[in-house]
């Protein structure tokens, strides 16, 4: 968003003074670009986060947010259990139940890649690690930090340090750049919690293995692709953007850039949730942001939009189906797997999962209309993981059953698109 210079200065003064914001707290996405754009390196995004944190302490979080809180019920991971295939259940059970031991090199799967376990499940890329999936580590607090839930993230930092130290492991490899950034930078610098383990960036590990020939790419993926640079990539900068593109080139892809890329890259839509004003309009505002991303991606003429973020993948696929975009959407790991000669069930698995998630969000939105704002109280699962175990959820099953019909899908997506512009008028 661009403001006239005088209004931008006035908005910064309002943020500094804690006065009522006219723009930032209700219209911005959490894309972090403003930190890079600031000519005096004043970190304006950090100021916005602090004001969002103040709002959370005063008002709580919108009830729809419960669906991304693994210790609240229902939540997206609990509800997704109803729709998982047996193979997916097997992978997830293995990742969640394994208790790391001294000497393990732990690979953290992450909360959002958990939603698409087929992206990495069964791949030889996992052979050099002990894959671990701990939903109640909240991805180190990455998606909460993005939305300004700073006090909660500080507690997560303490909790994860305690858990890592109990494991006794020396090396941890988060699959998500954002999680790596939280553990190595945000926790020690902003939360006062330093971890003793060595954290290895998965992208750096992957590129090194490709360059040394340890991972062989014998099957070129000859696609014209454009890259989605996620919000957290801006915390890493040029090396991050270059590394992800280099991997795709080595896989045989040809790259074409969107108008907004790298430090100016548009949010997938997820970050719009941070500046919520009304619970009921959140999904429409989020997908509206996603529509901007797809418009730019389609204008490039690329065959596929490639994301290296699990959090963005779930939003981009839901947006693709609701918007009716013809563009393919891949996680970069899938491109690597294809170049390795591994078989993936694309796009069938993704389409099925996108409509699972659309059904879940629709159900959560419906029940949230009768709930109040809330505070995140418990961070850790209880002994039985009660908020992970599936229940009946008959209404959700009915919604998902209806969405098995291609006719109903088209109707639902068209209705969603009709509502999107009306939300801006409210």
N, C-alpha and C positions, 0 to 999 in steps of 0.2 A: 504494500500500500504506500502511495506517495502523497505527502501533504505539502501545501505551500510552506515555505521556510518559516514564516512567522507563526503559523499554526503548529508546526512541528516543535518549535521552541516552547510555545505555550503548553503543549502537551507534556513535554519533558518536565517543565516546571511543576505542572500538576502532579506528575508522578513523584517527583522529588519531595513535594510538600504533602503528599498523601491526600491531595484533593480529588474530587470526582473526575475520573478519566472520561474524555469524550471519544477516544479512539482506541488506544492501545489495549485496554483490558476487555474490550467487547468486539473488536474487529480484527485484531492481529491473529496470525497463526504463529505457532511456536517454532518457526523455521530457522531462527538464530541468525538470519542474514544481517540483521541490524548491527550485531556485534562486529561483523566484518566491514560493514559500510561506514561505521562511525570513524571520522577522521582523527579523533583524539583518543581512540581506544578506551572510551568511557564505559564500555560494556552495558549498553542500554537494555539488552535483553535480561541481564541479571536484575536490573531494577524492576522490570516488568514482572519477573518471577516473584520478587519479594512482594509486590502488590497483589499478585494472584494468591500468594501464600496468606497474606493478610485477609483476603476475601474468604479463603477456605476456613480460616480460624473463626471468622465472624458468621459466615453463612453455611458452611459445610459444602459438600460436593453434591452435584445434581443426582437424583436417584438413578438415572440411567447409567451413571458411572459404576454402579455396583457390578455391572457385567464384566468389567475389567479388574475386579478385585477378587482374587482367588479365595480369600477367606470370607467373602460374603456369599450368600445363597439367595437366588441362583446367580451363576456367573458363566461366562462364555465357555470355559473349560469344562465345567460340570455339565452344561447343557450339550456340548459337543459330544460327550461320551455316548449319548443316545444314538448318534449317527456314524460313529467310527466303524470301519471294517475290522474284521478279526485280525488282519495283518497289522493294521494301525494300532490296535489295542496291544498287540504283542510287543511292538517297538516301544510304545509309550510305557508299558508296564516295566520293561527292561530298564529303560532310562530313569524312571522314577523310583524304582525299588532298589537299584544298586547303591550300596553304601561305599563311597570311596575309601581307599586304604593308602597307607604310606607308600610312596613310590609310583602311584597312579599319575598319569597325565590326563587330567580331566578336561573333557570337552563339554561346555555348557550349551545345551540345545537352545534354550530360551523360550519364553512364554508364547511368543507369536509363531515361531517355527513349529512349536507344538501343535498348532492348529492345522499345519500342513506337513505332517510327519513324513509323507511320501516324497517330499523334496529331497530329503537326505537319507531316509530309512532304507536299509538294505544296500547302501553304497559302500564301496571299498574305501571311500574317503574316511570312514569312521574307524577303520582297522587299526590305526596307530594311536587311538585314544580310548578312554573310558567315557562313553557318552553318559551324561547326567542331566536330568530334567527336574529342576526344583522350582515349581511354580510359585511357591511361597518365598522365594528369594526376589520376586517381583522384578526380574531382570536388573538387579542391583538398584532398583528404583528409577530406571531410565525413563520410562514413560510418565511416571509421577513427577520426576524432576522437570521434564519438558513442560508440564502444566503448572509448575510452581508449588507443588506440595512438598516444600523444602523440609519442614519439620518431620514429616513422615519418612522422607528419604534418609534423614540422619539416623532414624531408628533402624531402618533397613541396613544401613552401613554397619552399625554395631552388630546387628543380628548375623549378617553374612560373614563378618570377621570371626565371630564366635564359631560359626559353623565350619568355615574353612580351617580354622586352627584345630578344631576337633577332628576333622578328616586327616590332618597330618600330611596333606599333599604339598608338593613344592611348585608344581607348574599347573596353571589353569589357562585354558584356551576358550574364551567366549566366542561363539559363532557370530555374534552381532557386534559391529564396531561400537555402537552406543554403549553396550555393556562394558566393553574394554575401557572406554573413556570414563565411565562412572567409577570403576574400580581403581584405575590408575591416576585419575585427575580429580574428579569431583569429590570422591570420598575423602582423600587426604587434604585437599586444598580448601574445600568448602564445608565438609562435614566433620573434620577433625579426626578421621578414622583412617589409619594407614594399615594396609595389608602386607603381610610378610611374604606372600607367595609371588612367584614370577608369573606375570600375565602376558601371554603371547597373542598378538593379533592374528586372527584366523586368516585374514586376507594376506598378511605378510607371509605366514606359514605356507599357504597355498601357492602363492607366486614363487616362493623359493623352491618348492618341490617341483613345480612346472619347469623352472629355469634349469634345475639340476638334472632333470629327466627322471626323477623319482616318480613323478606322475606323468604318464605318457598320453599325449593328445594325438591319437592316430586317426581320428575321424573328424575332419574339419566341419564345423557348423557354419555353413555358408549362408548366413542370414545378414540382412541389413537391419541393424538395431540402433535404438537410441536409449540412452542411459538416464534413469531416474536417480538423481543425487538426493539422498534423504537429508533430513534436517541435521542429524548428528554428524554428517560428513563434514559440515562446516567447522566443527571443533577440531578436525584433523587437518583440513586444508588440502593443498595441492597434491601431496604424496598420496593421500587417500583416493582422490579423484583419478589420479594417474594410474595407480595400482589396479583399481577395478577395471579401468579401460584396457590396460595392458593384458589382463587375464582374458578378457573377451576377444581381443585381437589374436592372442595366441590360440584361442579356440577356433579361429577361422572366421570370426565375425567382422563385418565392415561397419564402422560406426558413423553415425550422423548425429549432430547435436541439435537439441531443442533451442529455441530462442533464449529461454532462461535455463542455464546449466551451471554446474559447479557452485560457486559462491552465490549465484543468483537463482539457483534452482528452486522451483515452486514446490510447496508441500504437497504430499499425496492427498491431503485432506484431514488426516489424523490430527494434525496440530491445530486445526480450527476448533477442536473440542476444548482446548485450553481457555478460549475466550468466550465461553458459553454465557448466555444471558437467560435463555429459556430452555428448560429440559425438553419440552415437546418438539422443538425445532432442530435439535442437535443433529440427528442423522441427515436431515436435508441440507443443513449448512455444510456438513462435512463432505457429503457427496458433491455438493456444488463446487467446493474447492477441488475435489478430484476431477471434476469435469474440465476445469482449466488445464490441469495436467494432461488429460487425454487429448484435448484440442491441440495443444502444442505438439504432443507426440505424433498425432496423426498428420499434422502439417509438415512434418519432416519427410514423409513418404516411407518411413521405416516399416519393416514387416512386424517388428516386435519392440515392446518396451521392456527393458531389463532393469530390475531392482536388485540391489544387494542387501536389502533390509527385510527381515521377516515381518516386522510390524507394518511396513508399507505394502507388502505383498497381499496381506489379508484385506486391506482397504482397497487396493487397486483392483483386485479381482471382484470384490463386491461392486465397486464402481463400474467396472467394465460390463458386468451383466446388467446392472440397472440402467446404464447409459446406452446400452446396445452397441458398444464400440466393436468394430471388427478386428482391432489390433490384438495380436498375441501378447501375453504378459508372462515373462519368465523370471524366476529367481536366478541369479548368476550361477549358483551351484548347479542348477539344472543344465545350463549351457556347458559347464565343465563336465558334468556327467555324460552328456551326449558326446562331447569331444573325446571322452575316455572310452566310448563305445558301450556305455551302460544304457539300458533301456528304461525309459520313463513313460508312463501312461498319460501322455499329454495330448489334448487338453482335458480329457474326460475327468481325471481326478480333480483338477482345479475347478471345473464348472460345477461338479457335484458339491465340492466343499464351499464354493462361493454361495450357492443357494442354501446350504446348511447355515452359513453365517448370516445371510439375509433373513432367514427364518428366525434365527436366534435374536438378532437385533430387533426385528419387528415384535417379537414376543416380549423382549425386555422393555421396549418402548411402551408397549401397551400396559404392562403391569406397573411401570414407573409413573404413569399418569396418576396413580392412586397412592403414591408414596411421597414422603418428605425428603428434603435434603438430609444427608447423613455424614457422619465422621468415620474415618477408618480407624477402628479400634484394635482389632487383632491382626497381627502381621504373619503369624505362623499357623500352619495347620494344626488341628487337634490330632490326637493319636490315631483316630480312625479316618482322617481326611474327609470328614463329613461333608464339607463344602465342595469336594471334588467328586464324591460318589453320586452317580445319576439317580434320579427319582422318576416318577411317572411322567409328569409334565405333559398331560394329555392335550392341552391346548396347543403347545408347541408342536407336538407330533402331528396334529391336525393341520396346522399352518404348513409344515414341511411337506405333508402329503399332498396338499393342494398345489404346492410349488413343483411337484413332479410333473404336472401338466404343462406342456409347452405353451398352450393357450393361456393358462392362468399366469404363467411367468411373464408373457408379453403384456397382459393386462396390468399386472402388478407393476412392472417396470415403467409402463406408460403412465400409470397413475402417479407413481413416484416422481417422474419427470415433470408432470403437470403441477405438482405441489411445490417443487423446488423454487421456482421464481416467485410464488405467492408468499413464501416464508420471508423474503426480503422486504415485503410490504408491511409486515406486522410491526 
